[in-house]
Amino acid sequence: MRSAELRDPSTLVISSMTGRPYIDAQDAARSLVVALTGCVDWPRTVEGLRSAGADTLFEGGPKTTLRDLSLTLWPEADACSCGEAGGLAAAVVRLAGPGLPGAAAGPLDRRSAVRVLQAFLRTAVGTPTSSDLAEAEIDLRIRRPYLQMCAELDSVRTGASSARAAVDRAEKLLRDLLTAKGTDPLWAGSALTRARQSAATPSGAATTHTH
């Protein structure tokens, strides 16, 4: 580490050991040496992120441990992991910015929320059922979530509930519904992303974002 050529950070980097930003290249080198054998202090790291003004957390690894820990420490954070089903697609949607309904940045207006919820309902109806469920299970795990999503759509149309909150609730209902149908988790995550993207314009045309 001492012989490595390090440069001063060009963006804010929080140390997982101290929860403080690296000051310069030398500070980063010292901290990374300690990190080789030291323990991560995640509560302090999360507090450092909050203090630095972060509002969205992405876990880049194959699991969801840090996302889950972060949400116990900071329940209101917008956090996702690339290790969850559709996690990478969800990260892309969030990073797309306020121009895309469902992105973390910027408010979600009522009209956009209606289009997203309609796309969710089309996804629910248009997905085949590959699991062998009894009639009672179909009613509980597929029909009822669908009707709840319909209710969320009505609540947004009438202004009875927050657009963002309704979309978030409907997305969870759709995830559970697709799971009950036996849908592949990766396909389900992609379907949710496509549903949000298809609602990005009033015409419903798909949009492409290049980064």
GUSETOR-341984 format. One line per 10 residues: number of its first residue (from 1); their letters; for each residue x, y, z of N, C-alpha, C, O, CB. Coordinates in steps of 0.02 Angstrom, whole numbers, padded with zeros to 5 digits. Each point is the difference from the previous one (the first is absolute). Glycine has a CB too. Layout:
BEGIN
NUM) a) X/Y/Z/X/Y/Z/X/Y/Z/X/Y/Z/X/Y/Z ~ ...
! end
This chain:
BEGIN
1) mrsaelrdps) 00041/-00060/00000/-00041/00060/00000/00043/00063/00000/-00017/00050/-00031/-00073/-00113/00091 ~ 00147/00059/-00024/00045/00058/00003/00031/00014/-00068/00016/00058/-00016/00007/-00082/00136 ~ -00013/-00028/-00159/00032/00010/-00065/-00050/00014/-00056/00019/00017/-00056/00072/-00093/00094 ~ -00155/00069/-00022/-00051/00012/-00051/-00004/00075/-00015/00009/00042/00044/-00073/-00144/-00006 ~ 00049/00118/-00101/-00007/00070/-00020/-00073/00021/00009/-00043/-00017/-00040/00139/00006/-00043 ~ -00108/00047/00136/-00068/00023/00015/-00005/00075/-00012/00049/00037/00007/-00063/-00129/00078 ~ -00044/00114/-00104/-00012/00071/-00011/-00053/00024/00049/-00039/-00039/00028/00069/00028/-00150 ~ -00031/00075/00132/-00052/00029/00042/-00069/-00016/-00029/-00008/00003/-00061/00087/00090/00098 ~ -00128/-00109/00004/-00067/-00016/-00026/-00029/00058/-00040/00004/00058/00022/-00022/-00136/00075 ~ -00011/00064/-00154/-00033/00051/-00040/-00074/00006/00018/-00034/00046/-00022/00115/-00066/-00070
11) tlvissmtgr) -00105/-00027/00133/-00069/00003/00025/00003/-00023/00073/00049/-00028/00022/-00101/00007/-00137 ~ -00001/00034/00151/-00001/-00017/00071/-00001/-00075/00010/-00042/-00035/-00027/-00019/00142/00051 ~ 00109/-00133/00016/00004/-00071/00016/00001/-00007/00075/00043/00029/00034/00020/-00055/-00142 ~ -00110/-00012/00135/-00006/-00010/00073/00037/-00063/00020/-00009/-00052/-00030/-00102/00112/00031 ~ 00152/-00056/00050/00034/-00058/00026/-00048/-00044/00038/-00036/00025/00043/00144/00039/-00037 ~ -00109/-00129/-00020/-00043/-00046/00037/00028/-00017/00069/-00032/-00035/00039/-00006/-00012/-00148 ~ 00098/00072/00123/00030/-00010/00066/-00019/00056/00048/-00012/-00011/00059/00107/-00050/-00114 ~ -00096/00123/00028/-00010/00058/00044/-00065/00037/-00013/-00024/00037/00042/00146/-00027/-00038 ~ -00151/-00020/-00063/-00060/00037/-00018/00015/00071/-00022/-00046/00040/-00009/-00016/-00110/00088 ~ 00126/00086/-00087/00020/00068/-00021/00026/-00001/-00071/00024/-00052/-00023/00004/00081/00142
21) pyidaqdaar) -00033/00027/-00154/00026/00002/-00068/00077/-00003/00000/00032/00025/00046/-00132/00042/-00082 ~ 00128/-00097/-00016/00073/00002/-00009/00020/00072/-00016/-00032/00034/-00040/00034/-00154/00000 ~ 00051/00143/00072/00023/00069/-00011/00041/00005/-00063/-00011/00045/-00041/00011/-00026/00164 ~ 00047/-00066/-00131/00043/00002/-00059/00027/-00071/-00011/-00021/-00047/00033/00053/00169/-00013 ~ 00014/-00130/-00067/00026/-00066/-00018/00035/-00033/00059/-00008/-00060/00012/00022/00099/-00129 ~ 00025/00000/00155/00036/-00029/00057/-00048/-00024/00054/00010/-00053/00029/00086/00129/-00053 ~ -00148/-00038/00036/-00051/-00019/00049/-00034/-00065/-00022/-00013/-00044/00040/-00005/00165/-00008 ~ 00003/-00126/-00098/-00032/-00060/-00026/00046/-00061/00008/-00023/-00054/00018/-00041/00124/-00100 ~ 00128/-00061/00067/00048/-00055/00006/00004/-00025/00072/-00001/-00060/00012/00067/00107/-00108 ~ -00061/-00001/00143/00004/-00020/00071/-00062/-00038/00021/00004/-00051/00034/00067/00151/-00011
31) slvvaltgcv) -00130/-00075/-00044/-00062/-00032/00019/-00007/-00069/-00032/-00024/-00047/00033/-00029/00160/-00022 ~ 00074/-00120/-00073/-00006/-00064/-00035/00047/-00053/00030/-00016/-00059/00001/-00017/00120/-00104 ~ 00091/-00039/00127/00046/-00047/00034/-00033/-00028/00062/00002/-00060/00012/00098/00124/-00056 ~ -00131/-00020/00084/-00034/-00022/00061/-00059/-00045/-00018/-00016/-00047/00036/00051/00153/00023 ~ -00068/-00090/-00115/-00060/-00038/-00020/00015/-00072/-00019/-00044/-00042/00002/-00005/00148/-00041 ~ 00112/-00121/00021/00018/-00068/-00020/-00011/-00049/00057/-00016/-00058/-00012/00100/00105/-00067 ~ -00074/-00024/00141/-00008/-00045/00057/-00049/00026/00052/-00015/-00034/00049/00131/-00003/-00067 ~ -00143/00097/00007/-00046/00030/00048/-00072/-00020/-00014/-00015/-00037/-00046/00093/00132/00059 ~ -00123/-00069/00030/-00071/-00016/-00006/-00038/00059/-00029/00013/00058/00017/-00004/-00136/00081 ~ -00056/00063/-00141/-00043/00052/-00028/-00047/00025/00055/-00029/-00041/00037/00036/-00011/-00153
41) dwprtveglr) -00016/00117/00121/-00048/00030/00046/-00058/00026/-00043/-00001/00059/-00019/00092/-00027/00106 ~ -00139/-00076/-00101/-00053/00020/-00047/-00047/00053/00028/-00020/00044/-00037/00028/-00157/-00011 ~ -00028/00110/00113/-00042/00054/00026/00033/00069/-00009/-00033/00048/-00019/-00015/-00129/00102 ~ 00113/00084/-00069/00035/00063/-00009/00005/00019/-00074/-00004/00059/-00017/00070/-00082/00122 ~ -00059/-00027/-00148/00003/00013/-00072/-00066/00029/-00025/-00001/00049/-00038/00084/-00143/00024 ~ -00139/00063/00035/-00065/00025/-00021/-00011/00071/00025/-00027/00042/-00036/-00018/-00159/00037 ~ 00065/00131/00061/-00007/00067/00026/00043/00050/-00039/-00020/00057/-00012/-00004/-00105/00125 ~ 00083/00025/-00135/00043/00042/-00041/-00032/00016/-00067/00006/00056/-00026/00093/-00105/00083 ~ -00132/-00001/-00086/-00035/00010/-00064/-00057/00050/00008/-00011/00044/-00042/00042/-00161/00007 ~ -00069/00109/00089/-00056/00046/00013/00026/00072/00009/-00028/00047/-00027/-00038/-00141/00080
51) sagadtlfeg) 00119/00100/-00014/00028/00066/00013/00027/00033/-00064/-00001/00061/-00007/00030/-00098/00122 ~ -00006/-00006/-00162/00027/00026/-00063/-00055/00019/-00049/00015/00027/-00054/00086/-00097/00072 ~ -00164/00055/-00001/-00056/00019/-00044/-00023/-00054/-00047/-00039/00014/-00045/00081/00099/00053 ~ -00020/-00176/00002/-00023/-00054/-00043/-00075/-00011/00011/-00025/00008/00055/00139/-00062/-00051 ~ -00149/00035/-00058/-00071/-00016/00007/-00019/-00067/-00031/-00056/-00024/00009/00033/00145/-00009 ~ 00070/-00152/-00036/-00013/-00064/-00033/00061/-00045/00010/00056/00022/-00011/-00133/00032/-00075 ~ 00065/-00115/00107/00055/-00047/00014/-00003/-00059/-00048/-00054/-00030/-00008/00055/00065/00129 ~ 00055/-00053/-00152/00005/-00058/-00043/00051/-00048/00028/00057/00020/00014/-00090/00049/-00115 ~ 00015/-00132/00109/00048/-00051/00019/00020/-00037/-00064/-00042/-00029/-00034/-00008/00016/00151 ~ 00115/00015/-00133/00023/-00027/-00063/00017/-00073/00000/00014/-00028/-00053/00027/00139/00031
61) gpkttlrdls) -00041/-00143/00079/00020/-00070/00004/-00056/-00049/-00016/-00055/00021/-00019/00137/00013/00103 ~ -00070/-00099/-00077/-00049/-00051/-00020/-00051/-00016/00054/-00042/-00044/-00010/00129/-00003/-00063 ~ -00085/00082/00129/-00048/-00015/00054/-00037/00064/00019/00007/00051/-00033/00066/-00145/00075 ~ -00111/00091/00012/-00040/00058/00022/00015/00020/00072/-00038/00038/00030/-00051/-00073/-00109 ~ 00144/00011/00107/00014/00010/00071/00006/00074/00017/-00031/00023/00049/00089/-00132/-00047 ~ -00019/00147/-00040/00011/00070/00016/-00064/00042/-00011/-00014/00046/00038/00135/-00059/-00069 ~ -00159/-00004/-00020/-00064/00034/-00010/-00045/-00010/00060/-00030/00047/00026/00040/-00062/-00150 ~ -00015/-00048/00147/-00044/-00016/00056/00024/00035/00064/-00040/00027/00037/00012/-00137/-00090 ~ 00093/00109/00066/00027/00034/00058/-00012/00075/-00004/-00017/00032/00050/00104/-00121/-00038 ~ -00078/00117/-00071/-00009/00072/-00009/-00072/00020/00015/-00012/00052/00031/00103/-00051/-00118
71) ltlwpeadac) -00138/-00041/00066/-00071/00017/00010/-00020/-00007/00074/-00046/00034/00022/00022/-00071/-00138 ~ 00058/-00006/00153/-00015/-00002/00072/00026/00062/00035/-00028/00022/00050/00033/-00148/-00053 ~ 00050/00154/-00023/00029/00060/00029/-00032/00064/-00027/-00001/00051/00034/00108/-00113/-00019 ~ -00132/00058/-00076/-00027/00059/-00035/-00061/-00022/-00039/00004/-00006/-00061/00112/00061/00053 ~ -00173/-00066/00041/-00059/-00031/-00031/-00027/00040/-00059/-00029/-00029/-00046/00002/-00019/00155 ~ 00035/00114/-00109/-00029/00041/-00054/00044/00005/-00061/-00019/00032/-00049/-00039/00032/00136 ~ 00117/-00095/-00085/00046/00003/-00058/-00029/-00039/-00059/-00037/-00048/00009/00135/00060/00069 ~ -00080/00010/-00138/-00017/-00037/-00061/00060/-00045/-00014/00051/00023/-00025/-00127/00071/-00022 ~ 00070/-00158/00062/00057/-00045/-00005/-00018/-00061/-00041/-00056/-00026/00005/00097/00065/00106 ~ 00006/-00061/-00152/-00010/-00062/-00038/00067/-00034/-00008/00053/00030/00009/-00152/00019/-00071
81) scgeagglaa) 00097/-00113/00045/00060/-00039/-00009/00000/-00034/-00068/-00052/-00023/-00023/00059/00004/00147 ~ 00051/00017/-00155/00005/-00036/-00063/-00007/-00075/00010/-00006/-00038/-00048/00081/00128/00003 ~ -00074/-00112/00108/-00008/-00071/00015/-00072/-00022/00005/-00013/-00060/00002/00119/00066/00056 ~ -00154/00042/-00057/-00070/-00020/00002/-00027/-00008/-00070/00031/00023/-00049/-00046/00038/00158 ~ -00041/-00094/-00115/-00029/-00011/-00066/-00015/00067/-00033/-00034/00042/00029/-00016/-00151/00009 ~ 00076/00118/-00097/-00011/00063/-00036/00037/00059/00030/-00015/00057/-00016/-00094/-00101/-00015 ~ 00157/00031/00075/00034/00054/00035/00040/00046/-00045/-00003/00061/00008/00010/-00136/00088 ~ 00028/00046/-00144/00039/00041/-00046/-00046/00043/-00043/00014/00059/-00012/00077/-00146/00010 ~ -00146/00058/-00020/-00049/00039/-00040/-00030/00055/00043/-00011/00056/-00025/-00014/-00157/-00045 ~ 00012/00086/00134/-00028/00051/00044/00050/00058/00010/-00020/00058/00003/-00048/-00146/00055
91) avvrlagpgl) 00132/00071/-00053/00051/00052/00007/00001/00045/-00061/00007/00061/00006/00061/-00137/00067 ~ -00074/00046/-00132/00000/00039/-00062/-00059/00048/-00001/00006/00057/-00020/00052/-00151/-00041 ~ -00117/00069/00082/-00059/00043/00002/00010/00058/00047/-00017/00057/-00016/-00055/-00156/-00010 ~ 00100/00086/00085/00011/00054/00048/00050/00051/-00026/-00009/00061/00009/-00016/-00140/00084 ~ 00078/00055/-00126/00052/00045/-00025/-00023/00039/-00061/00032/00049/-00020/00052/-00127/00063 ~ -00141/00057/-00073/-00024/00035/-00060/-00023/00070/00015/-00003/00042/-00045/-00030/-00151/-00002 ~ 00017/00123/00110/-00018/00068/00018/-00075/00013/-00002/-00039/-00045/-00013/00149/00080/-00030 ~ -00129/00028/00055/-00071/00017/00007/-00041/-00005/-00064/-00061/00001/00003/00096/00072/00087 ~ -00002/-00079/-00148/-00038/-00004/-00062/-00034/-00067/-00010/-00043/-00007/-00043/00122/00087/-00005 ~ -00060/-00130/00088/-00028/-00067/-00007/-00043/-00015/00060/00025/-00001/00056/00073/-00037/-00124
101) pgaaagpldr) -00163/00025/00060/-00042/-00016/00057/00028/-00059/00039/00020/-00051/-00028/-00119/00094/-00035 ~ 00102/-00035/00129/00027/-00052/00043/00071/00012/00019/00026/-00033/00045/-00103/-00045/-00098 ~ 00112/00126/00021/00068/00016/00019/-00002/00034/00068/-00048/00034/00017/00085/-00023/-00137 ~ 00016/-00022/00159/00001/00026/00068/00000/00076/00001/-00032/00030/00043/00092/-00133/-00006 ~ -00024/00134/-00084/00006/00072/00001/-00064/00032/-00025/-00029/-00022/-00050/00153/00012/00034 ~ -00145/00063/00050/-00057/00038/-00024/-00067/-00031/00020/-00004/-00060/00009/00074/00098/-00103 ~ -00122/00003/00100/-00066/-00025/00018/-00033/-00037/-00058/00019/00009/-00058/-00031/00085/00139 ~ -00036/-00136/-00064/-00038/-00036/-00051/-00070/00031/-00002/-00037/-00003/00048/00102/-00106/-00030 ~ -00082/00141/-00075/-00065/00033/-00004/-00055/-00052/-00010/00013/-00058/-00017/00042/00161/-00030 ~ -00117/-00081/00057/-00057/-00046/-00001/-00008/-00033/-00068/-00013/-00060/-00004/-00043/00130/00091
111) rsavrvlqaf) 00063/-00031/-00141/-00010/-00027/-00067/00050/-00055/-00015/-00017/-00053/-00027/-00028/00163/-00011 ~ 00109/-00098/00055/00051/-00051/-00011/-00013/-00062/00042/00009/-00056/-00023/00074/00146/-00003 ~ -00105/-00079/00088/-00015/-00057/00044/-00056/-00043/-00028/00002/-00061/00004/00035/00129/00095 ~ -00088/-00036/-00128/-00055/-00037/-00031/00026/-00044/-00056/-00020/-00058/-00006/-00061/00150/00036 ~ 00126/-00065/-00071/00027/-00040/-00056/00041/-00058/00026/-00003/-00055/-00028/00004/00157/-00044 ~ 00038/-00090/00124/00041/-00055/00029/-00046/-00054/00028/00012/-00060/-00012/00081/00142/00041 ~ -00144/-00062/00008/-00045/-00049/00029/-00038/-00039/-00053/-00011/-00060/00007/-00001/00133/00094 ~ -00008/-00040/-00154/-00032/-00035/-00056/00047/-00051/-00031/-00020/-00055/-00018/-00051/00156/-00004 ~ 00135/-00082/00015/00050/-00046/-00027/00010/-00060/00046/00009/-00057/-00023/00048/00153/-00035 ~ -00059/-00084/00124/00006/-00054/00049/-00058/-00049/-00009/00010/-00061/00001/00049/00137/00080
121) lrtavgtpts) -00119/-00050/-00089/-00059/-00043/-00008/00004/-00041/-00064/-00018/-00058/-00001/-00050/00141/00065 ~ 00093/-00052/-00119/00008/-00037/-00062/00051/-00057/00009/-00009/-00054/-00027/-00019/00157/-00039 ~ 00080/-00089/00105/00051/-00052/00013/-00030/-00057/00039/00013/-00059/-00013/00077/00146/00012 ~ -00132/-00070/00051/-00031/-00052/00042/-00046/-00044/-00042/00000/-00061/00008/00006/00137/00091 ~ -00045/-00046/-00142/-00048/-00038/-00041/00035/-00040/-00055/-00020/-00055/-00016/-00067/00142/00039 ~ 00140/-00058/-00051/00032/-00031/-00057/00053/-00051/00015/00032/-00026/-00045/-00055/00129/-00011 ~ 00032/-00119/00120/00051/-00049/00020/-00033/-00068/00014/-00045/-00004/00041/00117/00096/00007 ~ -00050/-00145/-00082/-00031/-00066/00012/00018/-00028/00069/00050/00019/00030/-00046/-00040/-00153 ~ -00046/-00023/00146/00012/-00033/00065/00032/-00068/-00012/-00028/-00043/-00034/-00071/00103/00086 ~ 00159/-00069/-00025/00035/-00064/-00009/00001/-00041/00064/00022/-00058/-00001/00048/00112/-00086
131) sdlaeaeidl) -00095/-00026/00142/-00002/-00037/00063/-00067/-00036/00008/-00050/00022/-00028/00130/00061/00081 ~ -00080/-00137/-00015/-00060/-00040/00010/-00032/00021/00066/00019/-00025/00053/00030/-00073/-00119 ~ -00096/00145/00063/-00031/00026/00060/-00072/-00024/00006/-00036/-00007/-00049/00111/00107/00044 ~ -00095/-00112/00068/-00070/-00016/00013/-00042/00063/-00009/00027/00056/00000/00006/-00148/00080 ~ -00098/00083/-00089/-00044/00058/-00013/00004/00052/00055/00000/00060/-00013/-00077/-00136/-00049 ~ 00081/00052/00125/00005/00047/00056/00064/00040/-00003/00001/00060/00016/-00069/-00138/00054 ~ 00123/00047/-00091/00064/00034/-00006/-00002/00050/-00058/00029/00054/00005/00030/-00155/00043 ~ -00091/00082/-00102/-00007/00046/-00057/-00037/00063/00022/00019/00055/-00018/-00018/-00152/-00063 ~ -00054/00087/00119/-00039/00057/00023/00041/00045/00047/-00001/00061/-00006/-00103/-00130/-00005 ~ 00142/00037/00056/00038/00038/00050/00061/00033/-00029/00014/00058/00015/-00055/-00137/00070
141) rirrpylqmc) 00078/00044/-00128/00066/00023/-00021/00001/00033/-00069/00049/00032/-00018/-00002/-00122/00087 ~ -00101/00082/-00108/-00001/00030/-00067/-00059/00048/-00008/00010/00058/-00019/00045/-00161/-00026 ~ -00116/00080/00058/-00058/00044/-00011/-00001/00059/00048/-00011/00057/-00021/-00052/-00156/-00020 ~ 00075/00086/00104/-00004/00055/00049/00054/00053/-00011/-00016/00059/00001/-00031/-00140/00081 ~ 00110/00061/-00094/00050/00052/-00016/-00019/00041/-00061/00011/00061/-00002/00076/-00133/00053 ~ -00116/00039/-00102/-00021/00036/-00060/-00054/00052/00017/00003/00057/-00023/00025/-00158/-00047 ~ -00077/00080/00111/-00052/00047/00019/00027/00056/00043/-00024/00057/-00004/-00058/-00150/-00001 ~ 00132/00078/00046/00032/00053/00040/00037/00050/-00044/-00001/00060/00014/00013/-00141/00081 ~ 00019/00056/-00149/00032/00046/-00047/-00051/00044/-00035/00012/00059/-00011/00080/-00143/-00007 ~ -00150/00055/00001/-00054/00039/-00029/-00022/00055/00048/-00014/00057/-00020/-00024/-00157/-00046
151) aeldsvrtga) 00036/00083/00131/-00020/00049/00050/00053/00056/00005/-00018/00058/00010/-00044/-00147/00053 ~ 00126/00071/-00069/00053/00051/00002/-00008/00047/-00060/00009/00061/00007/00069/-00142/00052 ~ -00095/00054/-00117/-00011/00042/-00059/-00057/00048/00011/00005/00059/-00016/00038/-00151/-00057 ~ -00098/00067/00102/-00058/00043/00013/00018/00055/00051/-00022/00057/-00007/-00055/-00153/-00017 ~ 00117/00078/00074/00018/00049/00051/00043/00056/-00028/-00006/00057/00022/00000/-00147/00064 ~ 00049/00073/-00135/00041/00052/-00032/-00043/00044/-00045/00007/00061/00000/00093/-00137/00005 ~ -00145/00045/-00042/-00044/00038/-00045/-00042/00051/00038/-00012/00055/-00025/00008/-00154/-00052 ~ -00018/00080/00136/-00043/00045/00040/00040/00046/00045/-00029/00044/00032/-00059/-00131/-00036 ~ 00154/00077/00006/00042/00042/00043/-00004/-00019/00073/00020/00039/00043/-00036/00051/-00124 ~ -00008/-00151/00095/-00009/-00022/00069/00066/-00022/00033/00004/-00004/00061/-00120/-00030/-00090
161) ssaraavdra) 00166/00019/-00012/00064/-00023/00029/00058/00029/-00040/-00008/00022/-00057/-00047/-00128/00099 ~ 00113/00104/-00012/00061/00025/-00032/00017/-00043/-00061/-00003/-00061/00003/00044/00104/00108 ~ -00024/-00010/-00166/00017/-00036/-00061/00059/-00047/00011/-00002/-00058/-00019/-00041/00154/-00049 ~ 00096/-00070/00100/00060/-00040/00012/-00015/-00060/00044/00020/-00056/-00015/00050/00159/00003 ~ -00107/-00091/00067/-00015/-00054/00046/-00043/-00054/-00033/00011/-00059/00011/-00004/00140/00085 ~ -00055/-00060/-00136/-00044/-00048/-00034/00040/-00043/-00049/-00011/-00060/-00004/-00085/00139/00016 ~ 00141/-00048/-00049/00041/-00038/-00048/00045/-00049/00038/00008/-00058/-00021/-00011/00154/-00060 ~ 00033/-00074/00136/00043/-00045/00039/-00039/-00059/00027/00023/-00057/-00001/00049/00155/00031 ~ -00132/-00085/-00004/-00042/-00055/00026/-00020/-00048/-00056/00002/-00061/00009/-00045/00137/00082 ~ 00025/-00047/-00149/-00021/-00042/-00056/00058/-00042/-00026/-00010/-00057/-00021/-00076/00143/-00009
171) ekllrdllta) 00147/-00058/00031/00057/-00038/-00024/00012/-00061/00045/00015/-00055/-00025/00036/00160/-00021 ~ -00058/-00096/00112/00008/-00057/00045/-00054/-00052/-00013/00013/-00060/-00001/00039/00135/00088 ~ -00114/-00052/-00097/-00055/-00047/-00014/00014/-00038/-00065/-00013/-00061/-00003/-00067/00137/00062 ~ 00106/-00041/-00110/00013/-00034/-00063/00057/-00050/00007/-00003/-00054/-00030/-00036/00156/-00031 ~ 00090/-00084/00099/00055/-00048/00011/-00027/-00064/00033/00017/-00055/-00021/00066/00151/00033 ~ -00124/-00087/00040/-00028/-00058/00034/-00045/-00041/-00046/00001/-00061/00001/00004/00124/00107 ~ -00044/-00028/-00150/-00045/-00034/-00047/00040/-00041/-00050/-00016/-00057/-00014/-00068/00149/00027 ~ 00138/-00062/-00041/00041/-00036/-00049/00035/-00059/00032/00008/-00052/-00032/00008/00159/-00031 ~ 00004/-00100/00126/00031/-00056/00036/-00050/-00057/00007/00017/-00058/-00010/00059/00138/00073 ~ -00138/-00062/-00045/-00052/-00051/00008/-00014/-00035/-00066/-00017/-00060/-00001/-00033/00126/00094
181) kgtdplwags) 00057/-00031/-00149/-00011/-00030/-00065/00057/-00045/-00022/-00005/-00035/-00050/-00063/00133/00020 ~ 00123/-00097/00068/00058/-00040/-00018/00045/00032/-00051/00039/-00033/-00033/-00107/-00065/00059 ~ 00062/00164/-00032/00041/00037/-00049/00073/00000/00021/00016/00008/00059/-00115/00064/-00088 ~ 00144/-00080/-00020/00071/00003/00014/00017/00068/00030/-00021/00052/-00027/00045/-00132/-00068 ~ 00013/00082/00152/00014/00064/00034/00034/00052/-00044/-00017/00059/00003/00025/-00124/00102 ~ 00040/00043/-00145/00035/00048/-00043/-00047/00029/-00052/00002/00060/-00015/00105/-00122/00033 ~ -00150/00019/-00047/-00048/00025/-00049/-00048/00047/00034/-00019/00052/-00029/00028/-00158/-00039 ~ -00031/00090/00129/-00047/00042/00036/00030/00070/00012/-00034/00050/-00009/-00015/-00152/00064 ~ 00113/00103/-00035/00033/00064/00010/00003/00041/-00063/-00012/00061/00001/00078/-00112/00090 ~ -00051/00019/-00147/00002/00034/-00064/-00069/00024/-00021/-00008/00054/-00028/00106/-00124/-00006
191) altrarqsaa) -00149/00030/00049/-00069/00018/-00017/-00021/00063/00038/-00034/00043/-00028/00007/-00164/00004 ~ 00046/00125/00087/-00016/00059/00039/00033/00062/-00029/-00030/00053/-00004/00017/-00125/00106 ~ 00076/00064/-00122/00036/00056/-00029/-00032/00021/-00066/-00008/00060/-00012/00114/-00099/00065 ~ -00124/-00009/-00094/-00032/00016/-00064/-00068/00034/00011/-00019/00045/-00037/00077/-00143/-00016 ~ -00093/00077/00105/-00065/00030/00015/00009/00074/00017/-00039/00042/-00022/-00005/-00152/00063 ~ 00095/00125/-00002/00013/00070/00017/00021/00039/-00062/-00023/00056/-00012/00056/-00090/00128 ~ 00011/00004/-00156/00025/00035/-00059/-00054/00011/-00052/00000/00052/-00033/00111/-00102/00054 ~ -00157/00003/-00029/-00053/00007/-00049/-00046/00058/00017/-00036/00025/-00044/00042/-00147/00021 ~ -00006/00143/00086/-00042/00055/00022/00037/00067/00001/-00026/00050/00024/-00039/-00131/00043 ~ 00125/00082/-00094/00041/00061/00004/-00027/00055/-00044/00013/00059/00012/00086/-00129/00011
201) tpsgaattht) -00137/00053/-00075/-00030/00050/-00044/-00074/-00014/-00006/-00021/-00057/00006/00129/00070/-00069 ~ -00149/00039/00052/-00072/-00011/-00005/-00020/-00051/-00053/-00052/-00033/00007/00038/00150/00032 ~ 00053/-00123/-00091/-00018/-00047/-00053/00015/-00072/00019/-00022/-00047/-00033/00043/00136/-00049 ~ 00018/-00096/00137/00018/-00068/00022/00058/-00028/-00039/00017/-00058/00010/-00134/00041/00023 ~ 00148/00057/-00077/00055/-00026/-00039/00060/-00012/00044/00012/00038/00047/-00053/00022/-00147 ~ 00077/-00112/00085/00060/-00016/00039/00053/00052/-00012/00006/00027/-00055/-00032/-00149/00050 ~ 00065/00137/00057/00054/00049/-00006/00065/-00034/00014/00003/-00049/00037/-00079/00142/-00004 ~ 00129/-00068/-00063/00067/-00028/00009/00045/00052/00032/00002/00058/-00021/-00017/-00134/-00079 ~ 00050/00055/00152/00046/00045/00035/00071/-00028/-00007/00011/-00059/00016/-00102/00096/00065 ~ 00137/00003/-00103/00069/-00021/-00007/00044/00034/00051/-00004/00061/00008/-00015/-00082/-00130
211) h) 00060/-00017/00155/00044/00028/00052/00072/-00021/-00017/00046/00018/00036/-00138/-00021/00053
! end
